[in-house]
Amino acid sequence: MAIPDFQTIMLPLLRFSGDSKEHSIREAVDFLATEFQLSNGELRELLPSGQQETFANRVNWAKTYLKKAGLIHSTRRGYFQISQRGISDLEKKPSRIDIKFLRQYREFIDGLKPHLKQDLSEELAIQNEQATPTDTIEAAHQKLQSELASDLLEQIKETPPSLFERIVVELLVNSTVCKKRLLN
């Protein structure tokens, strides 16, 4: 099974906390990994930055969004508990909890505003609902790197051969200097 997106994780996470006990995010990640039948390889899969496990990141984002909507609350660092609103929503037996569902709560909408750039339209936000903010940042970063590489390649192709040779020599020298610094 593929790693689920953070919105798909929201309802199972809320159900997990439905016992009204305090839970750690680590407990939630472990429980949900079993719930979604994720393999060890999928659990070890890292974000493109290589800094965090993808699934754990998505569980954290699901928790953050549920918290913004008031369905859960933090009890202490790394721990959370379902709120009365969360219990009420579970009793309604929703088939899915996602951003569209959470928009019914004013706190959720108000909580998102500081995190959205003013020039982003609502349409762009809707298009990116399946991606976590981390996913969106990573995708934007990769797109910018790709565009930069393409632009540099075009500029290099238009340079005279002597400038191209100088660029290659500088790259080789700088890479050698970097390697020496890393080894020391």
N, C-alpha and C positions, 0 to 999 in steps of 0.2 A: 504494500500500500504506500502511496506517496504521502509525504508529510502534509497534513491538512493546513489550510490557511488559518489565520488567527480568528476569523469570524466563525469558521466551522468549529473551532475549539470553545467558543463562548458558552454555548448551552451545556456541553458536557462538563465544563469547568464549574458552571453555576450549579449543576446537579451534584457534582462532587462535594460542593460546599453546603449542599442542602441539609446536611445533618446538624447544622447550626453550630458546629464545633470550630475552633480555631485550627487552621491548617497552614502549613508552610508551603511556599511555592515549590520547593523540592518534592514534597509529598504529591502535590498536584501534577507536576511533570511526570513523576513515576507512575501515578495512577492513570493519567491520560495516555501515556505511552503504551500501557497495556490495553487500555480501552480502544485505541486506534490500531492496535496490533503492529506497532512499529518494530522494525528489526534493529539490531545493535548498530548496523551500518547507518541506518536512517537517524538513529539517535546521536551518533557521532558526527553527522554531517554538519559542517560549519557554514556560517554566513560567508559571503564572498570576502569579507574583511578578514576572515580567519580568527576572529576574536571571540565568537560565541557560537554555541550550538543552535542551529536553526529552530529546532522544535522548542527548546527552552525559551528562546527569544519570542516565539509566537505565543506560547502560553503566557509569558509575561505581558505581552501586548494585549491579549484577550483579557487578562486580569485588570490591566490599566483601563481599558474601555468599560468594563463592567463597573469598575470603581467610579469612573467619571459619571456614569448613569445612576449611581447610588444603589446598585444591586449587591455590591459587596463593599466592605470597608477594611482598611488596614487596622490590625490590632497592635502591631509592632513591626519593626523592620523585618521584611521577608515573610510575614504572616498576614493572613486575611481571614475574614469570616463573612458569611452571607448576612445581608441586612433584611429587615422586615419587608422592604420592597422586593428584594430578590426572592424571598419566600413566597410572597403574593404572586409574583410572576411565574414561579415554578408551579404553583397551584393551578394556574390557567393552562398548563400543559402546552406551552408553545412548541411548534415544530422546529423552529429555528430562532436563534437570537443572533442578530447581526447589527451593523450600523443603522440600517433602516429601522429596525425594531427599537434601538436605543434612542433614536431621534425624537421619540415621544416624550422624553424627559428633558426639561429645560436645563437642568444641571449639566447634562451631557453636551448639549449644544453650546452652552456658555463655556464649558470646560475646553472645548475644541478651539474656540476663537483665538486665544492667544498663540496657539501653535500653528495657525494657518497664516501664510503670507497674505498680505492684503491684495496682491495682484493675482492670486490664484482664484479662479472662478469656481463656482459650485460644481460646474460640469467636470472640471478636472478632478475635484475631490471625489465625485461619484465614480469616475473611471478608475480611480486608484483604490477603491474600497477593499478590493481583495488583497491588496498588499499592505504589509505593516509599514509604518513610517521608516523603519530601518530598511525594508525591502525597496521602498521608493527612493531613498537616499542612495542605496547601493546601485540601483538601476540608473539613476541620474548620473552618478559618478562614472559608471561604466560607459554610458552614452557620451559623456564629455570626453573621457579618455579616448574613445574610438574616433570621435570627431577631431580631436586634437591630433591624433596620429595620422588621420587622413589628410588634414590640412598641412601638417609638417611634410608628409610624403609629397604632396603636390608642390610645395615650395621648393623642396630639395630637387625634384625633377626639373624644375625651371632654372636651377642655378648652373653656372658654368662648371665644367669638370674640375677646375682647380679649386673652387670653393667646396665642391663635394669631397674632394680628397682631404682638404683641411678639416672638414666636419668629421670625417671618419677618423682621422688621426686624433683629434681632440676627444672624441668619444672613447677611443682605445686608451688614451692616456688617463682620462678621468676614471674610466672603469678600473684601471690598474691601481690608481691612487685609492679608490674606494675599497677595493679588495684588501689592500695593505692595511688600511685603517680598521677594517673589520677583523682582520687577523691579529692585530695588536691589542 
